[in-house]
């Protein structure tokens, strides 16, 4: 019974430290009094925990902050200390592969694009990526003892508990133990999500949907992916396939025929349109899509038409998702949002299908990269799992 009580107190102490750290990370600069008010702890408890975090070098005191209902009085705000902790990240899809090292303020210290000409052997790709990430960590010169986790954002159906990629049709991968490969080579806890889910969590923790609990995120890349945040929780579905929209049938705008969403709204559809109109495109799909976006920016007619058609097709899927799920916010991200032509076409068609108010109030375009999402995932989950507290010496902790 005594042991059970001690364990409960330890777990409570860890939980309270996570709550305080999360408030400082997501709401900084924030004074101790505001933290106590938001998380339901006593001011004395927050002061004690803040002192632990200050002594451990995880946080620092910043500028003074005024609080409502405290007229004339200002309080010292707390914020994350950039050198307090670090995370690593890896992002992989058919479009590109990236590695990143960031601090706990979610600021990248180093980022590198990896280029693989052949993605057919997943174990080789992942092992090489992990080794290059190890090298990037060494190049930054950070204190490895303060490197707390690695976030992985990958295309396909992801089992986040086992850190296994169950299926990735665009890569041709199935049942790949991604997390195990990275854990063995980095010696770090690994957190893994598919790219849309990682972006949705990043936006919820650090971006435009901090205070929003029901969000649909559409990721427009070579293929189209989706993530659902319902009542503050990600929906994963049967075999982790929620959000894999490539086979969703939508009507073609210029005929009564139905086609798959990826064939109408994604980057592959854009590339195919140019090919079918006699244009030469690069063999690499990612390079071809980047080139087409550049051509459209210079008003090349076929490129503009391809991106407009794709954007209008995506708008149909968005309007259906809105009607079915009625989210508070609908986020649009991915490489295709780098094209104003594509984004404007989505907005124009949604105005026709729904109304202008919907576009103004609900639709939000976020140019977030996959490696941004991976590093954010590492921080977000490290807080949830309590990994950040591991850098505090045991002698400093009170239970």
Secondary structure by P-SEA (a helix, b strand, c coil): caaaaaaaaaaaaaaaaaaaaaaaaccccccaaaaaaaacccaaaaaaaaaaaaaaccccccccccccccccbbbbbbbbcccccccccccccccccccccccccccccbbbbbbbcccccaaaaaaaaaaaaaaaaaaaccccccccbbbbbbccccccccccccccccccccccaaaaaaaaaccbbbbbbcaaaaaaaaaacccccccccbbbbbbbcccccccccccccccccccccccccccbbbbbccccccccccccccaaaaaaaaaaacccccccaaaaaaaaaaaaaacaaaaaaaaaaaaaaaaaaaaaaaaaccccbbbbbccccccaaaaaaaaaaaaaaccaaaaaccbbbbbccaaaaaaaaaaaaaaaacccccccccccccc
